[in-house]
Amino acid sequence: MTCDDISDLIQESLVMLAERRAAWLGDDTAAIRLLADLVDKAAEALAQRVAAARAAGTTWQEIAGALGTTPTEVRLRFADQQA
């Protein structure tokens, strides 16, 4: 997936969410609120996937590689979210 693909998906998601909530994307604060909600849900989904990967035996090193960061950073971000 390219950056353009991701941008397209974000825009499509934003439009769909605006339609569901009857929000007008011409209102900057409404668009910001919708984007913030998408970011929050994406962060939740990422944390759930990290937890599932760890439960399946994936190492912090492997997760860090997928996220383009260091194992230390990944542990600091997600270790306290492990159940």
ChimeraX attribute file (.defattr): number of C-alpha atoms within 10 A of each C-alpha:
attribute: neighborCount
match mode: 1-to-1
recipient: residues
	/A:1	5
	/A:2	7
	/A:3	8
	/A:4	9
	/A:5	10
	/A:6	11
	/A:7	11
	/A:8	12
	/A:9	12
	/A:10	15
	/A:11	13
	/A:12	12
	/A:13	15
	/A:14	19
	/A:15	17
	/A:16	13
	/A:17	17
	/A:18	17
	/A:19	12
	/A:20	9
	/A:21	10
	/A:22	9
	/A:23	16
	/A:24	13
	/A:25	15
	/A:26	8
	/A:27	9
	/A:28	10
	/A:29	11
	/A:30	14
	/A:31	18
	/A:32	13
	/A:33	12
	/A:34	20
	/A:35	18
	/A:36	12
	/A:37	14
	/A:38	16
	/A:39	13
	/A:40	12
	/A:41	12
	/A:42	12
	/A:43	12
	/A:44	12
	/A:45	12
	/A:46	13
	/A:47	17
	/A:48	15
	/A:49	13
	/A:50	21
	/A:51	18
	/A:52	13
	/A:53	15
	/A:54	16
	/A:55	12
	/A:56	9
	/A:57	9
	/A:58	13
	/A:59	14
	/A:60	20
	/A:61	15
	/A:62	14
	/A:63	19
	/A:64	16
	/A:65	13
	/A:66	10
	/A:67	11
	/A:68	10
	/A:69	12
	/A:70	16
	/A:71	17
	/A:72	12
	/A:73	12
	/A:74	18
	/A:75	16
	/A:76	11
	/A:77	11
	/A:78	15
	/A:79	16
	/A:80	8
	/A:81	12
	/A:82	13
	/A:83	6
